[in-house]
Amino acid sequence: MTPAAPLSIIVPVYREAAIIAAALQALAPLRRRGAEVIVVDGGSDDDTVAQARPHADQVLVAERGRAAQMNAGARAARGRTLLFLHADTELPAGADVAIERALADSGRDWGRFDVRIEGRAAALPLIAALMNRRSRLTGIATGDQALFVTRAAFARVGGFPEQALMEDIAICIRLKRLSRPVCLRARVVTSGRRWTGQGVARTVVLMWALRAAYACGVSPARLAQWYRHVRA
């Protein structure tokens, strides 16, 4: 029987050939300390899978969709704790130790990191600060904040709802029934490409509009249609 790992890092990807090798190389110190890295590709038609293989313990292919990909990674994982990491997000040094200590000391089931958004736009530090503050107040984390959860808690809530959008909010709502999150002040660094690609102000308005619509009961499938239309 393969022994359990202390931490499984699950990275959902789609068409990330340009950045995936460097992203995974940054996880090498954690792998040396016993963490496993699982990349779950959503059917990329570029070189993502080939670039990922030398730097991961497992490279899987699953139905495209972040929730489905992360659930597939969780099913294959050996770790006692699962960490879901975007390909364009970098963990702080010692993230594995910080996670283990925070969960043990708090007795809680899940948590996330603070975030810093990398980029030249002057508004990005403010956006990150507001994200971190909002998360502490609401107990809701975004995927950019590197959500982590014990395997037992993940199983109890049924994993990520396999919906087209807002899967991170949905699982946080489920996890809050078990415990409040541990909010680590150590910062992950995430790319500002999503914010700056079509303008920071426009993207902020879009994100808030989507969140408000979701809170009002608009279906994730409809929200995904709106999102694709606006981004196009």
SVG drawing of the C-alpha trace seen along z (x, -y; Angstrom):
<svg xmlns="http://www.w3.org/2000/svg" viewBox="-32 -53 46 55">
<polyline fill="none" stroke="black" stroke-width="0.4" points="0.0,0.0 1.3,-3.5 1.8,-5.5 -0.2,-8.7 1.4,-12.1 1.0,-14.9 -0.2,-17.3 -1.5,-16.9 -1.3,-20.0 -3.9,-19.8 -3.3,-22.1 -6.2,-22.4 -4.9,-23.6 -6.0,-24.4 -3.7,-25.7 -1.0,-26.7 2.1,-25.5 3.8,-28.9 3.9,-28.9 3.2,-25.4 6.8,-24.1 8.0,-27.2 4.9,-27.0 5.6,-23.3 9.3,-23.8 8.5,-26.3 6.8,-23.4 9.9,-21.2 10.9,-22.1 7.5,-20.9 7.8,-17.7 11.2,-17.1 9.4,-17.4 6.8,-14.8 4.1,-16.7 2.7,-15.3 1.8,-17.4 -1.1,-16.4 -1.8,-18.3 -5.3,-17.9 -5.6,-19.0 -8.9,-19.9 -8.1,-18.7 -5.5,-21.3 -4.5,-21.3 -1.1,-22.8 2.0,-21.4 0.7,-21.7 0.6,-18.0 4.1,-17.3 5.5,-20.4 4.0,-19.3 5.0,-15.6 8.6,-16.0 7.6,-18.2 4.5,-16.4 3.8,-13.1 0.7,-12.6 -0.7,-14.3 -4.4,-13.5 -6.8,-14.4 -10.4,-15.2 -13.5,-16.8 -12.8,-20.5 -14.1,-22.7 -12.2,-23.7 -14.5,-22.0 -14.5,-18.7 -10.7,-18.8 -10.1,-19.6 -12.5,-16.8 -10.6,-14.4 -7.3,-15.4 -8.8,-14.9 -9.9,-11.4 -6.4,-10.5 -4.7,-12.2 -3.0,-10.5 -2.6,-13.5 -4.3,-14.0 -4.8,-17.6 -5.7,-18.9 -4.4,-22.2 -6.0,-23.6 -3.6,-25.9 -4.1,-27.9 -1.2,-27.5 -0.6,-31.3 -0.4,-31.4 2.8,-31.0 2.8,-29.7 4.8,-31.4 7.9,-29.6 7.0,-27.0 3.4,-26.8 3.2,-23.1 4.4,-23.7 2.2,-26.7 -0.9,-24.7 -0.2,-21.7 0.5,-23.9 -2.6,-26.1 -5.0,-23.3 -3.5,-21.4 -3.4,-24.5 -6.9,-25.8 -8.7,-22.5 -10.4,-23.7 -11.0,-21.9 -9.9,-24.3 -8.5,-27.6 -6.7,-29.9 -3.9,-32.3 -3.9,-36.1 -3.2,-37.1 -1.0,-39.6 -1.8,-40.4 1.2,-40.8 1.1,-43.5 1.8,-47.1 -1.8,-48.5 -1.9,-50.8 -5.2,-49.4 -4.1,-45.8 -2.7,-46.2 -6.1,-47.7 -8.0,-45.0 -6.0,-42.3 -6.4,-44.1 -10.1,-44.2 -10.2,-40.5 -8.4,-39.5 -10.5,-41.7 -13.8,-40.5 -12.7,-36.9 -12.0,-37.4 -15.4,-38.9 -17.4,-36.5 -15.5,-33.2 -15.6,-32.9 -12.3,-32.4 -11.6,-32.6 -9.6,-30.2 -6.8,-32.8 -6.2,-32.4 -5.1,-28.8 -7.9,-27.0 -6.8,-24.0 -9.0,-21.5 -8.5,-18.2 -9.4,-15.1 -12.1,-14.2 -13.8,-17.6 -13.6,-17.6 -15.4,-14.2 -18.0,-15.3 -19.1,-18.2 -19.0,-16.2 -16.2,-18.0 -16.6,-20.9 -20.1,-21.3 -19.4,-20.6 -20.9,-23.8 -19.7,-26.2 -18.7,-29.1 -18.5,-30.1 -17.4,-26.6 -15.0,-28.2 -17.8,-30.2 -20.1,-27.1 -17.6,-24.9 -16.8,-27.6 -20.5,-27.8 -20.5,-24.1 -17.3,-24.1 -18.4,-26.9 -21.0,-24.5 -18.1,-22.5 -15.9,-25.3 -14.7,-28.8 -11.7,-29.0 -8.1,-29.5 -7.1,-32.8 -3.3,-32.7 -1.6,-36.1 1.2,-34.6 0.6,-35.7 0.3,-33.7 1.3,-35.8 -1.2,-35.5 -0.9,-36.9 -2.8,-40.0 -3.5,-38.9 -7.2,-38.3 -7.5,-41.8 -5.5,-43.7 -6.4,-41.9 -9.6,-43.9 -9.0,-46.7 -9.0,-46.6 -12.1,-48.7 -14.2,-46.7 -13.0,-43.4 -13.8,-44.5 -17.3,-45.5 -17.8,-42.2 -16.7,-40.1 -18.9,-42.0 -21.9,-41.7 -21.4,-38.0 -21.1,-37.5 -24.2,-39.6 -26.2,-37.7 -25.0,-34.3 -26.1,-35.4 -29.5,-36.3 -29.9,-32.8 -28.8,-33.1 -27.6,-29.7 -23.8,-29.2 -24.5,-28.0 -26.2,-31.4 -23.4,-33.3 -20.8,-31.4 -22.7,-32.5 -22.6,-36.1 -18.9,-35.8 -17.9,-34.4 -19.9,-37.0 -18.4,-39.9 -14.9,-38.5 -15.3,-38.0"/>
</svg>
